[in-house]
Amino acid sequence: MSNSLIRIYVTAGGDEIEPEDREWCIGVSDDCARTACGDATDDLCEYEQKETKRGGVTCKKCLKTIKALKKYKF
């Protein structure tokens, strides 16, 4: 299973994210319409997407969510 990572450049509201603040978030839906930290990736925003076999997430909010979910056995 691979991780679908997303780095947002411009939000849906039109706000540009500064290069030093851009982080790799993990997509949580099949079409990656939303990240684990709650950012939406629709047609109005600009973002980069990549697939990794493992790791690569740099967003602190996404990492916190991932760690919380790992406590549970599904």
Phi and psi in degrees as a GROMACS rama.xvg file:
@    title "Ramachandran Plot"
@    xaxis  label "Phi"
@    yaxis  label "Psi"
@TYPE xy
-107.786  163.078  SER-2
-98.3758  132.822  ASN-3
-97.3099  109.301  SER-4
-102.723  145.928  LEU-5
-134.046  133.373  ILE-6
-121.384  115.84  ARG-7
-88.6436  131.669  ILE-8
-99.263  -43.343  TYR-9
-132.092  127.074  VAL-10
-74.0465  168.849  THR-11
-62.3848  -25.7055  ALA-12
-81.2138  -2.68587  GLY-13
93.1088  2.07479  GLY-14
-80.6819  128.85  ASP-15
-84.6025  133.204  GLU-16
-89.8633  129.614  ILE-17
-61.2038  143.614  GLU-18
-53.9396  -37.6585  PRO-19
-72.8458  -15.0842  GLU-20
-99.5662  -3.35503  ASP-21
-76.4616  125.839  ARG-22
-126.003  156.992  GLU-23
-85.7738  116.67  TRP-24
-102.126  160.389  CYS-25
-100.539  133.47  ILE-26
-76.1892  140.068  GLY-27
-111.332  -7.1483  VAL-28
-116.913  164.118  SER-29
-58.1187  -37.4498  ASP-30
-96.7951  8.76666  ASP-31
55.8236  42.3059  CYS-32
-79.9389  -10.0629  ALA-33
-151.397  148.617  ARG-34
-99.0422  167.777  THR-35
-65.3214  -24.3663  ALA-36
-88.2014  -1.32765  CYS-37
103.311  -3.65139  GLY-38
-72.2062  137.951  ASP-39
-92.3554  142.573  ALA-40
-122.16  81.034  THR-41
-105.854  -168.882  ASP-42
-66.5312  -17.3188  ASP-43
-84.7218  -13.9215  LEU-44
-108  162.507  CYS-45
-110.739  130.857  GLU-46
-153.293  163.524  TYR-47
-112.894  145.192  GLU-48
-131.741  142.798  GLN-49
-149.522  159.16  LYS-50
-109.55  136.447  GLU-51
-130.239  151.691  THR-52
-74.0166  -32.4587  LYS-53
-160.265  142.494  ARG-54
69.637  -161.332  GLY-55
97.1566  -11.8025  GLY-56
-76.9701  126.463  VAL-57
-116.018  -8.68239  THR-58
-72.7906  122.196  CYS-59
-63.535  -36.7591  LYS-60
-67.4944  -41.9524  LYS-61
-64.6842  -42.799  CYS-62
-61.8474  -38.7924  LEU-63
-63.3964  -41.9225  LYS-64
-65.1141  -43.2819  THR-65
-61.5783  -44.891  ILE-66
-63.0782  -38.4913  LYS-67
-66.1595  -39.1519  ALA-68
-70.9216  -31.5182  LEU-69
-66.9286  -15.0847  LYS-70
-69.2295  -21.1214  LYS-71
-103.539  144.216  TYR-72
-97.3289  125.44  LYS-73
